[in-house]
Amino acid sequence: ILQRNAESWEEVASYGPLAPPAVSSLCEATLNRGDALQLNGSGHEWLACRTQYHRQVNGAVAVWRRPRPQAWSREELSLIEAVAEQIGIVWAQVTVQQELI
């Protein structure tokens, strides 16, 4: 999970080995998309979706896996979009909380 700062992406949560440096470029590519983005590269299959609150992008969720014969399923696409929607709300709440402290 990456958070969007003024000019860069900051990794704020991860599981397993860290993503290759290309993950920032992948997240940047999500900025102009409302749906999940699927890409292949760096020996991985990528799935990413921006997070937002009141139409303001505040981060991205990205997952990757080793290449498989089957594409990402519609359920996986729907899941990452739903998770990204919830994380966008959380980022907004955390930002407000930090401003109050």
N, C-alpha and C positions, 0 to 999 in steps of 0.2 A: 504494500500500500504506500503510495507516494502522496505527499502534500505539495501543493503548488505554492511557492513563495513568489515574491515580486518578479523575479527573473529566472528562477530555477526550480527544479524538482528535488525534494528531500525525501529519502526513504524513511518512513516512520514505523513500519512494521513489516516483518517478513517471516517466512517459515522455510526452513531448508537452506540449501546453498544460496548465496546472494546472486541476484540477477546479473547477467553481463551488463557492461556499461551502456549497451544499446537500449536499455529499458527507458532511459530518459527521452531518447528520440522517439520511442514508441509512444510514450505518454504525450509527448508534444503533438504527435499525429492525431491523438484523440480529441484535441481541443475543438476542432470544427465538426465533430461528429456527435450525433445524439445517441447513436447505438454503439454496440460493441465493435471493436476493430480486430480483425483476424489477420495475422501476418506470419510468414515463415522466414527464418533467417538465423544466423549464428548457430545453426544446428538445433534450433528449437522451433516449436510452434507457439505463437503468442496469441493471447486474447486479452484485450485491455478495454477499459471503459472509463470515461471521465466521471468525476464526482462533481456535483454542483449543488448550490442552494440559491433559490430565487434567480435561476438562470446565470449565476456567476460561478465559473469553474473554480473549484478549490482543491482539486486533487485528481487522482486516478487510481484505479485498481488494475493490476496486471498479473496475469498468471501465465506460466509457460510449462511446456512438457516436451519430452523427446518426441520426434516425429512418429506418427501413427498412420496406418492406412486410412482410417476414418477421420473425417473432419470433426470439428467441434459440433456437438449436437445442439439442437434448438433449445433443449433444456439447459445446457451449459451457458449458452448465450443469454437466455432469460435470467438465469441465476446471477451471472456477473452484473447484468444491468440492474437487478433488484438490490444486490449488495452495494453497488456503487451509489444508488439512490439513497440508501440508508447512511452510508458513510459520509456522503455530502452533507446530510443534515447534522450528523455528529460533528464534522469539522466546523460547521457554523456555530454550533453550541459551544464547542471548546474555545473558539476564537472569542466569543462574547464573554465566556467565563474568565479567560485570561485578561481581557480588557477591564473586567471588574475588580480584578485582584490588584 
